[in-house]
Amino acid sequence: MPDLSKDEILTQLGLTEDQGRALLEAASNNPMEALALLQTFNPDPAKLQELMGLFMTNPQIFVDLAISLGFTQEKIDKFKALLG
C-alpha cells in the first residue's frame, strides 16, 4: 500500500489546499456533506474511485492528510474517533 502525500492526493483530485481543507472540515462534521462538496469540485471519477479505495482500506490516510493540512489536534482527534 503506497503512502500518499497531501500533494499527491490534492493533485490526483485536482484540488487546492483550501479545497482539501474545506473537504476535510466538512467530513469531520458530516460525511454526506463532504461527498456533496467533493462533487462540486468535479474530480476525475477514475482518480476519485482509486483514492476512495485507498481511503477505505487505510483510514489513517484521512488523519495524515488532516495533519499535513494543519488541522488542530482537537480536529485530528475527532477524525480518529470518526474512523474508529
N, C-alpha and C positions, 0 to 999 in steps of 0.2 A: 504494500500500500504506500503510494508516494505521499510524502508530506507536501502540503500545498501552502505556499506563502500567501500573504494578503494580496500582493501584487498579482500573483498568478490567478487567484480567484477573481479579483476585480477585473483583470484583463479578459479572462475567459467569458465573463458575463457582460463585458463592455460597460462596467460601472465606474464611476468616480469614487474617491474615498468618501465624499459626502453622501453619495447614494448608498454605498455599502454600510456606512454608519447608520443612516436612516432605516435601512432594511433590517439591521440587527436590532435597532431600537424598537421597531415595530414587532419583530419576532419575540422580543422579551416581554412585550405586552399582550400580543395576540398573534399566534402563528398564522391564522387566516388573514389577518390584516397584512402581514408580511408578504404572503403569497399574492394578494391583490396589488400591493405596492410593487412587487417584483415584476408583475405583468405590465405595469405602466412603463417600466424601463425597457421593455421589449428585448429581452435577452435572446441570444441564439438558442433555439429549442434543443438542439443536439448537445450543446455545451451545458445547458441547464440540466438536462437529463443526466449527463455524465457526472456533474458535480453533485446532484441530488443523491445519486447512488453512492458517491464517496461520503457524503454527509450522513447518510443512513447507516452505513457500515462503520463510520468513525465519527460519532458526535463531538468528539474532542476538537474537531476542526472548527466548530462554531465558537468554542471557548478560545481557541488560539487566535481566531480571526478577531474576536472581541478585544482580546488583549492587544493585538497588533494595531487595532484602530483606536486605542487609547481609552477604552471604557473603564469606568471606575471599578474598584474591587467589588463594590456592592452589586453593580450590574453583572459582573462576571460571576459572582456567587449565585445570582438569580438565574443566569444561563445554566450553570451547573445543576441547580435544583430542577429546572425545567427538563433537562436532559436525563435526569436520574443519575 
